[in-house]
């Protein structure tokens, strides 16, 4: 039995299809050295998509969402920038 299987057996979580859990955790995308121009273009594109709403359009359909606290986020995490978080 893996750690994940053991944990799931101790604390099963079942979420109805019309509900969701939200746990803020940043995702990072790393590009190789020498790709500075591509990184800047990617940043501009993601920022533009965030501003015009097309990034949010990629989310799952509306659900009732229970937000979970993530104590592992560093204090400098920009939680007040709503467009960064789904």
C-alpha positions in Angstrom: 0.0 0.0 0.0 1.4 3.4 -1.0 1.4 6.5 1.3 -1.4 8.0 -0.9 -3.5 4.8 -0.7 -3.0 4.6 3.1 -3.9 8.3 3.5 -7.0 7.9 1.4 -8.2 4.9 3.4 -7.8 6.9 6.6 -9.4 10.1 5.4 -11.7 9.4 2.4 -12.9 12.5 0.6 -16.0 12.4 -1.5 -17.1 15.6 -3.3 -20.4 15.7 -5.1 -20.3 16.5 -8.9 -21.8 20.0 -8.4 -19.3 20.9 -5.7 -15.6 21.6 -5.7 -12.6 22.1 -3.4 -10.2 25.0 -3.9 -6.7 24.8 -2.5 -4.5 27.7 -3.5 -1.2 26.4 -4.8 0.9 28.2 -7.3 1.9 26.6 -10.5 5.3 27.4 -12.1 6.5 27.1 -15.6 10.2 27.0 -16.1 11.9 27.7 -19.4 15.5 26.8 -20.3 18.4 29.3 -20.3 18.5 31.5 -23.3 14.8 31.6 -23.7 14.3 35.1 -22.1 12.4 36.5 -25.1 10.0 33.5 -25.1 9.5 33.8 -21.4 8.6 37.5 -21.7 6.2 36.7 -24.5 4.6 33.9 -22.5 4.2 36.3 -19.5 2.6 39.0 -21.7 0.3 36.5 -23.3 -0.9 35.0 -19.9 -1.3 38.5 -18.5 -3.4 39.5 -21.5 -5.5 36.3 -21.3 -6.0 37.0 -17.6 -7.1 40.6 -18.3 -9.6 39.7 -21.1 -11.1 36.8 -19.3 -10.0 34.1 -21.8 -7.8 32.4 -19.1 -10.7 32.1 -16.7 -12.8 30.7 -19.6 -10.6 27.6 -19.3 -12.0 26.8 -15.9 -14.4 24.0 -15.1 -18.2 24.9 -15.1 -19.5 26.8 -12.1 -19.8 24.9 -8.9 -20.2 25.6 -5.3 -16.6 25.8 -4.1 -15.2 25.2 -0.6 -12.0 27.1 -0.3 -9.3 25.4 1.8 -6.5 27.2 3.6 -3.0 26.5 2.4 -0.6 27.1 5.3 2.4 26.4 3.1 2.0 29.6 1.0 4.8 32.0 1.6 3.9 35.5 3.0 4.8 37.2 -0.2 2.2 35.2 -2.2 0.1 37.8 -4.1 -3.3 36.4 -2.9 -4.9 39.9 -3.5 -4.3 39.5 -7.3 -7.5 37.6 -8.1 -6.6 37.0 -11.7 -3.7 34.8 -10.7 -6.0 32.3 -9.0 -8.7 30.0 -10.3 
